[in-house]
Amino acid sequence: MAQLKPGVVTGNDYLTLVATAKTGGYALPAVNVSSSSTINAVLEAAAKNQADVIIQLSNGGAQFYAGQGIKDGNKAKTLGAVAAAQHIHLLAEHYGVCVALHTDHANKSLIPWVDSLLEHGEVFYKQNGKPLFSSHMLDLSEEPMEFNLGECARVLKRMAKLGMSLEIELGVTGGEEDGIGKEMDESADNSHLYTQPEDVLQAYERLSSIGHFSVAASFGNVHGVYKPGNVRLRPEILKNSQALIEQRHKTTTKPLNLVFHGGSGSEKDKIKDAVSYGVFKMNIDTDLQFAYSEAIGKFVTENPKAFLYQVDPETGKPYKKFYDPRKYLRSAEENMVVRLNEAFEDLGSKGKSLTL
C-alpha cells in the first residue's frame, strides 16, 4: 500500500521519505536542473524506475531558468528558482513519484538568495499550507565554524516554521560547481577535504533541537570528474561521525541524515559504503550534464547539414525535422534518462517509490 501521494513532498512527508531511505538502505539521486527540459527528463527517469527523486537548483541554474535576459541577476536567481519549483509542483504528481525540491550550494554571498526564497516560501505556505521547497542548503564550509553554525541556526529557525529541512556542509567538498569552490589541484595537499567527526557532533548539538537538518560531510568527494589522484574517498568518516553521536547522546542507530556531494565518477563500492552509513541523498550533476550534451553532439554530427542549411543546397531537401529543437533536445533528455537509470540502480532506489 502506498505510503505517500505522488508529487512534491514537504514537511512530515519529506521526513518519511528520508527515514524510509535510510532504514531501507538506499539513497535518492539529487539532480541539478537548469531548464524545463532537464526537469522533465528527471521526472521521466524517476517514473520509469518507479523511484523517488530529489530535484535541485543551484543559483546559476535558477538564473538560467529565469532567462539570461533579466538584467538583475539576483532577482533572476530568485525568480528562476520559484518558477522552476512551480513547474515541478504542477507536473510531479502526474509522473506518479515523490519529488523533493531543494536548492544547492549557497555560500556566504548567497545567503540573501536563500532569505529571498524563504520570503516566497512563506507566502506560498500561507496560500497552500505547505512550503514551496522541501529544503534549502547553506554551504558556509569555508567560513569559521561559529559563523557557519550560527547562520544555519538562524535560517533553520525560520524554515522549521514551514516544515522545511536545512542542508549544511562541514568540511570542503573539492572542485567547483556553478561558481562555488574552485577547480581541484590534484597535486596539492587535500587534507581539508575530510570532515572531522567532532565538527559533526558540534553541528548536531547546535541544530538538532531547532529542526530537521542534513549534513554534507566531506570524505574526499569532489565536484566534477577528475583522473585518479591523491584524493581518496573515505566513507568511514561518515560511520565514525554517526558512532560518535550515538555514543555521546545515546541516540538510535545512524542519527545523522547524510548527503554525498560530488557523486559523479565515484567508485560504486564507495557509493554503497556511504549509503550503508546513513547517506540518503547523492548529488549527481556532472555526469548528467555530459549525458545531455553528448546526445546533442551526436545528433549534430549525424546530421551536419541540418545545422548549416534550412534546405540542402545540392538536393533541395528540407531539414526542418532535424533542426527543430525538439528533436535534438529530446535525444538529450533520453540520454539523461539512461544515465539516471544507472544512478537509481547504484543507489538501490529503483522500484522503491513510496507511492507504490
C-alpha positions in Angstrom: 0.0 0.0 0.0 1.3 3.4 -0.9 2.7 5.5 1.9 2.7 8.8 0.2 0.8 10.6 -2.6 2.8 11.4 -5.8 4.1 14.9 -6.2 6.3 17.3 -4.3 6.8 16.1 -0.7 7.4 18.5 2.2 7.0 18.6 6.0 6.3 15.2 7.6 6.1 13.5 4.2 9.7 14.6 3.4 10.8 13.3 6.8 9.1 10.0 5.9 10.9 9.9 2.6 14.3 10.4 4.3 13.7 8.0 7.1 12.5 5.2 4.8 15.5 5.6 2.5 17.9 5.3 5.5 16.1 2.3 7.1 15.7 0.7 3.7 19.4 1.0 2.9 19.1 3.1 -0.2 19.6 6.7 -1.3 18.0 9.1 -3.7 19.8 10.8 -6.6 19.7 14.6 -6.3 19.8 16.1 -9.8 20.7 19.7 -10.6 18.5 21.1 -13.3 18.5 24.4 -15.2 15.6 24.1 -17.7 12.2 22.6 -18.2 13.8 20.1 -20.5 16.2 18.8 -17.8 13.4 18.8 -15.2 11.2 16.7 -17.4 14.0 14.3 -18.1 14.5 13.7 -14.3 10.7 13.2 -13.8 10.6 10.8 -16.7 13.5 8.8 -15.4 12.0 8.6 -11.9 8.7 7.4 -13.3 10.4 4.7 -15.5 12.4 3.4 -12.5 9.4 3.7 -10.1 11.7 5.6 -7.8 11.5 8.8 -5.9 14.0 11.6 -6.6 15.4 14.9 -5.5 15.4 17.8 -7.9 17.6 20.8 -7.0 18.7 24.1 -8.4 21.9 26.0 -7.9 21.9 29.8 -8.0 23.3 29.7 -11.6 20.8 27.0 -12.7 17.9 29.1 -11.3 19.2 32.2 -13.1 19.4 30.3 -16.3 15.9 29.0 -15.9 14.6 32.6 -15.5 16.5 33.6 -18.6 19.7 35.5 -19.3 17.7 38.5 -20.5 16.8 39.6 -17.0 19.4 42.2 -16.2 19.1 41.9 -12.4 21.0 38.7 -11.7 20.0 38.4 -8.1 16.3 38.8 -9.0 16.7 36.2 -11.8 18.2 33.7 -9.3 15.1 34.0 -7.1 12.5 34.2 -9.8 14.1 31.3 -11.7 14.1 29.1 -8.6 10.4 30.0 -7.8 9.4 29.4 -11.4 11.1 26.0 -11.6 9.5 25.0 -8.3 6.1 25.9 -9.6 6.7 23.9 -12.7 7.6 20.9 -10.7 4.7 21.3 -8.3 2.4 21.3 -11.3 3.8 18.3 -13.1 5.4 16.0 -10.5 2.2 14.3 -9.3 1.4 13.3 -12.9 4.6 11.3 -13.1 3.5 9.2 -10.2 6.5 9.5 -7.9 7.6 11.6 -4.9 9.8 14.5 -5.6 11.8 16.5 -3.0 12.6 20.1 -4.1 15.9 21.5 -3.0 18.3 24.4 -3.6 22.0 23.6 -3.8 25.2 25.3 -2.6 24.6 28.8 -1.2 27.8 30.3 0.2 28.1 33.4 2.3 27.4 35.7 -0.6 24.3 33.8 -1.4 22.6 34.0 2.0 20.4 36.8 0.7 19.2 34.4 -2.1 18.1 31.8 0.5 16.4 34.5 2.5 14.5 35.8 -0.5 13.4 32.2 -1.4 12.1 31.8 2.1 10.1 35.0 1.7 8.4 33.4 -1.3 8.1 30.2 0.6 6.3 31.9 3.4 3.8 33.4 1.1 3.3 30.0 -0.7 2.8 28.4 2.8 0.1 30.8 3.7 -1.7 30.2 0.4 -1.2 26.4 0.2 -0.5 25.1 3.7 2.9 23.7 2.6 6.3 25.2 1.7 7.4 25.9 -1.9 10.6 23.9 -1.4 11.3 20.8 0.7 14.7 22.1 1.8 17.5 24.6 1.1 21.2 24.4 1.5 23.6 26.7 3.2 27.2 26.0 2.3 29.3 28.0 4.8 32.1 25.4 5.0 34.7 27.9 4.1 33.7 30.2 7.0 34.7 29.8 10.7 32.6 27.1 12.4 30.8 29.6 14.7 29.6 31.7 11.8 28.6 28.6 9.8 26.5 27.1 12.6 25.2 30.5 13.8 23.8 31.3 10.4 22.5 27.7 9.9 20.7 28.0 13.3 19.2 31.4 12.3 17.9 30.1 8.9 16.7 26.7 10.3 14.5 28.5 12.9 12.7 30.3 10.1 12.5 27.1 8.0 11.2 24.9 10.8 8.1 27.0 11.0 7.3 26.0 7.4 8.2 22.3 7.9 11.3 22.6 5.8 14.7 20.9 6.2 18.2 22.6 6.0 21.2 21.0 4.5 24.6 22.2 5.8 28.2 21.5 4.8 31.1 20.7 7.1 34.5 20.3 5.5 35.0 21.4 1.9 33.9 19.3 -1.0 36.6 19.7 -3.6 36.2 21.1 -7.1 34.0 23.8 -8.4 30.2 23.8 -9.0 28.4 26.8 -10.5 30.9 29.3 -9.2 31.1 27.8 -5.7 34.5 26.4 -4.8 37.4 26.2 -7.2 38.9 23.7 -9.5 40.9 20.9 -7.9 44.7 21.0 -7.8 45.3 17.3 -7.9 48.9 17.7 -6.7 48.0 19.7 -3.6 47.5 18.7 0.0 43.8 18.0 0.1 43.6 17.1 3.8 40.9 19.7 4.2 38.6 17.5 2.2 37.9 15.3 5.2 35.4 16.4 7.8 36.2 15.7 11.5 33.6 13.8 13.4 33.9 16.3 16.3 32.7 19.0 14.0 29.7 16.9 13.0 29.0 16.4 16.7 29.1 20.1 17.3 26.6 20.7 14.5 24.3 18.0 15.9 24.3 19.6 19.3 23.6 23.1 17.9 20.9 22.3 15.4 19.0 19.1 16.4 16.8 20.9 18.9 15.8 23.5 16.3 14.6 21.5 13.4 15.3 18.8 10.7 18.7 19.1 9.0 21.1 17.1 7.0 24.9 17.2 6.8 27.1 17.2 3.7 30.2 15.9 5.4 33.3 15.8 3.2 35.1 12.5 3.0 37.3 13.2 -0.1 34.5 13.7 -2.5 34.8 16.3 -5.2 32.6 18.1 -7.7 33.2 17.2 -11.3 35.1 14.2 -12.7 38.9 14.0 -12.3 41.5 11.4 -13.1 42.6 9.4 -10.1 44.9 11.5 -7.9 45.8 12.0 -4.3 42.1 12.5 -3.3 40.7 9.3 -1.8 37.2 8.6 -0.8 37.0 7.7 2.9 33.3 7.0 3.7 34.4 5.5 7.1 34.4 9.2 8.2 30.6 9.1 7.9 30.5 5.9 10.0 32.7 7.4 12.7 30.6 10.6 12.8 27.4 8.5 13.4 29.1 6.4 16.1 30.3 9.5 18.0 26.9 11.0 18.2 25.3 7.6 19.1 27.9 7.3 22.0 27.6 10.8 23.3 23.8 11.2 23.1 22.6 7.6 23.4 20.6 8.0 20.1 19.2 5.4 17.8 21.4 4.0 15.1 22.5 6.4 12.4 21.0 9.6 13.9 22.5 11.8 11.2 20.9 12.4 7.8 23.9 12.4 5.5 24.5 13.8 2.0 27.0 12.7 -0.6 28.1 15.6 -2.7 30.2 15.1 -5.9 28.7 11.7 -6.8 29.7 11.8 -10.5 32.5 9.5 -11.3 32.6 7.9 -7.8 33.5 4.2 -7.3 30.4 2.1 -7.0 31.7 0.3 -3.9 32.3 3.6 -2.1 28.8 4.7 -3.0 27.4 1.5 -1.4 29.6 2.1 1.7 28.4 5.7 2.1 24.8 4.7 1.8 25.2 2.0 4.4 26.5 4.6 6.8 23.4 6.8 6.5 23.6 8.7 3.3 20.1 9.2 1.9 21.0 11.7 -0.9 23.7 11.7 -3.5 24.2 14.7 -5.8 24.8 13.9 -9.4 25.3 16.8 -11.9 28.5 16.5 -14.0 27.7 13.1 -15.4 24.2 14.2 -16.4 25.4 17.4 -18.0 27.7 15.3 -20.1 24.9 12.8 -21.0 22.7 15.6 -22.1 25.3 17.3 -24.2 26.7 14.0 -25.6 23.4 13.2 -27.2 23.2 16.7 -28.8 26.7 16.4 -30.1 26.0 13.0 -31.6 22.8 14.3 -33.3 24.6 17.3 -34.8 27.5 15.0 -36.0 25.0 12.6 -37.7 23.0 15.4 -39.3 25.7 18.1 -40.0 24.0 19.8 -43.0 20.8 20.4 -41.0 22.7 22.8 -38.8 24.2 24.7 -41.8 21.2 24.9 -44.1 17.5 25.0 -43.9 17.4 23.4 -47.3 20.2 21.3 -48.8 21.8 23.5 -51.5 22.5 20.4 -53.7 19.4 18.3 -53.4 16.8 20.8 -52.2 15.9 18.5 -49.3 14.4 20.5 -46.3 16.0 19.9 -42.9 13.3 21.3 -40.7 12.6 18.0 -39.0 16.3 17.8 -37.9 16.9 21.4 -36.8 13.7 21.5 -34.8 15.0 21.9 -31.3 12.5 19.3 -30.0 14.4 16.7 -32.0 17.9 17.1 -30.5 16.6 18.2 -27.1 14.6 15.0 -26.9 17.7 13.0 -27.7 19.4 14.8 -24.9 16.6 14.0 -22.5 16.6 10.3 -23.4 20.3 10.1 -22.8 20.0 11.8 -19.5 17.3 9.2 -18.6 19.8 6.4 -19.5 22.4 7.8 -17.1 19.8 8.2 -14.3 18.8 4.6 -14.8 22.3 3.7 -13.7 22.1 6.1 -10.7 18.9 4.6 -9.4 20.5 1.1 -9.6 23.7 2.2 -7.9 21.8 3.8 -5.0 19.4 0.9 -4.6 16.3 3.1 -5.0 14.9 1.5 -8.2 11.4 0.2 -7.7 11.1 1.7 -4.2 8.9 4.7 -4.7 6.7 5.4 -1.6 3.8 5.9 -4.0 3.7 2.2 -4.9 
